[in-house]
Amino acid sequence: MDKKKILLIDDEEDFCFFVKLNLEKTRKYQVFTATDGMEGIRLARQIKPDLIFLDIVMPNIDGGQVAEILLDDEPTSTIPIVFVTAVVKKDELSGRGGKIGGRDFIAKPVKPETLIKRIEQYCPIQKEWRR
Amino acid sequence: MEKRSSKSTPGNAEKNQSAIQESEEQYRLIFNLVSDAIFLIDNETGQILEVNKAASSLYGYSREELLSMNHRDVSAEPERTREATLKEMTVVPLRYHRKKDGAVFPVEITATHLMWKGRKSHLAAIRDITERNKIEDALRKSEETIRVITDNVPAFVSYIDKNGFYRFANKRYEEWFGIPVTEITGKHYQEVLGLRAHEKVKPYMESALSGRQASFETLLDYALGGERWVHGEYIPDIDTRRDVQGFFAMVTDITASKRTEKAIRNQEKELRSIYDNAPLIMMLVDKEWKIRKTNAFTSNFVGRAEDETINMRCGEALNCIHALDSPKGCGFGPFCRECMLRLTALNTIETGRDCKEVEINMSFSNKRQAQSTIFLLSTTRLEIKGRPMALVSMQDITERKHAEERLRMLLYELEGKNRELIKAYEELKMSESMLVQSKKMASLGQLSAGIAHELKNPLSIILQGIAYVQSSVEDGTLIDACDRIKKSAIRADLVIQNLLSFSRQEPPSFTEDDINALIEEALTMVEHQMSLRNIQVIRNYFLHIPKVRVDSNQIKEVFINIFINAADAMKYGGTITLTTKAGIDKDGEPCVRAVIEDTGTGIPDEILKNVFDPFFTTKTDSEGTGLGLSITKGIVERHHGSIAISSEEGKGTTVTITLPCNPFEKESHYNG
């Protein structure tokens, strides 16, 4: 089975570093990271990841704009995006159905298990879509 | 006589003798004809040598008897008789003699001393002056009486003769002219009065002296300074031959009465003008209830001349609507028995008790319309020409009353408005403080959101890092260390979450819920903790409690916060009593109340007021964030509810949460 390709776009370099270590340690995922919105878009187009974890508050171009660009662009429009943000608190996940602009999100601080759970939740569906 | 006899010659003796006899006859005739008693008395012996007939008749002795007597025998004062004889006095104006019957009487004696038959003798002519003395006495007495009377009469009394000389002046003149009375009598009036006064009274004097009584009032100079008003009466003295002999002057000082008269006149004028100009109905009424006098204001008020109102009864003059109730007129109708005006005035006349400013209501027909008028009535009893009357004064205060009423209404409105204003002000103050609070909270919110964001990222990194390290090591100690670090990071995250929920203040999303159920759900979250601390829960739920529209998550958070605080206050066990009830809040809207009582340590008074402040905590361990109650309060207030805490140190704390059943009502209430 191919490793799932996960793209993490977050301006916190250390966060990217540890997430990559934790996810890749499972040997199920290949993690790409970008600490800048534009770099993230470029990578997304290039590697076509199975799932994108996208930070919202970032310099230059924020997560919302990144998501808009990716959704507008045919090759990347079908890639599931899960926002990872420090702006919301955990409770609001359930209260608002865990959506921002109809999209799923995870509140920081986030444990590796939470990320894995979300990947597992999205990727099978993705496979069905692909079929 | 001796001389004549010595001159006679012997040749003519017979002729001479007859001539002498004739002459002696004649003398004796004269001697006896004289009305005075005449005695010829020997000076040395006092022997009476000869007497006339008058002497016999005056003294009551016969001639023979008298000729045998001494002159001292007829005197009542023999020593003085002797003395007068020795001194050869010729006139003795008064001496008392005694008659045969012993009666003593006054005599006037005229003596002529001569030689009689070679001896010193005297002829005493004695006149009985009893009558004269009596007249003189009477005259003197009457004069004294007159003087005493005139001196004490409060008037200047004098007599001036036809030539203008004072013949009499009473003592008062001394006061006026400053000179003794004795100096006034005998002086001409012009000299006494002075030129100015003389000029003034001259015509009256002339009138009196021409036989016409004069009466006048004039202003005269006063010796001691100033002028005095006098009233003078000059009464002519006319004798039996109708000749004017002089006049009596009777002058009275009337300055004081003139002054009083003037003062009275002024006062009367003053009173009259007050009476006429007073903006009051003033009427003088007698006990028959008839008007005797009215002032100008009354005439004006009733529209009748004063003359017209005289003899009218009050009610008739005033156009009282009851004046014609009885054919007999005012005072006889059924209402008259209760007429305050009539009763008060008549009572004043009867009892003399005055009445002051009594408020009465009367109805008058004014231009054929009944008009209710309010008066202030005062009555005073007066006695006029011996008849008791009442002075009735009435002040129309209808306008004033109405104005007062309007004023009272305005005042009442004003007070209402004022109350509203105070309320509005208090609300404003409250909302101002709320605004300040919410501004503070908003900036705190922004700050917390920023801080939260800044902290959440490093916390994420720490959690990711620890997870990686933990999964990569096999040393139990390291794994344990990682676990502790992770827990700390999670707790830090909890603080941040609380901070965010406090600062967010997001509007609740309302659903209809049962408060009892919500409390139970909240309780399950802390039940474990409570049972560990041996805390007993007593439930006093009102089972038919109305549903409330709340954000259930937020309300649960409220109860959880309160339960945690209660549990923290009861470290060594206790009881928590939960009571719910339905009620009406301060705005009259239906509400539910949840009362949470604990038996914990309680909150000191000085701290109680701060418990809702953000970041206020008494918890010394690292468990409290100091945000629990401020978040709780924020939530309750966003539900338009209220939260109250009362506490007694050592006994426990009671938290009462009131939530309106329908907060939207409040929403519209507040917005409206």
Interface residues (C-beta under 8 A of the other chain):
Chain A: E12 D14 F15 F18 V19 L21 N22 K25 V57 A86 V87 K89 K90 D91 G95 A107 K108 P109 V110 K111 P112
Chain B: A449 A452 H453 E454 L455 K456 N457 L459 S460 I461 I462 L463 Q464 G465 A467 Y468 S471 S472 A489 I490 D493 I496 Q497 L500 S501 N553
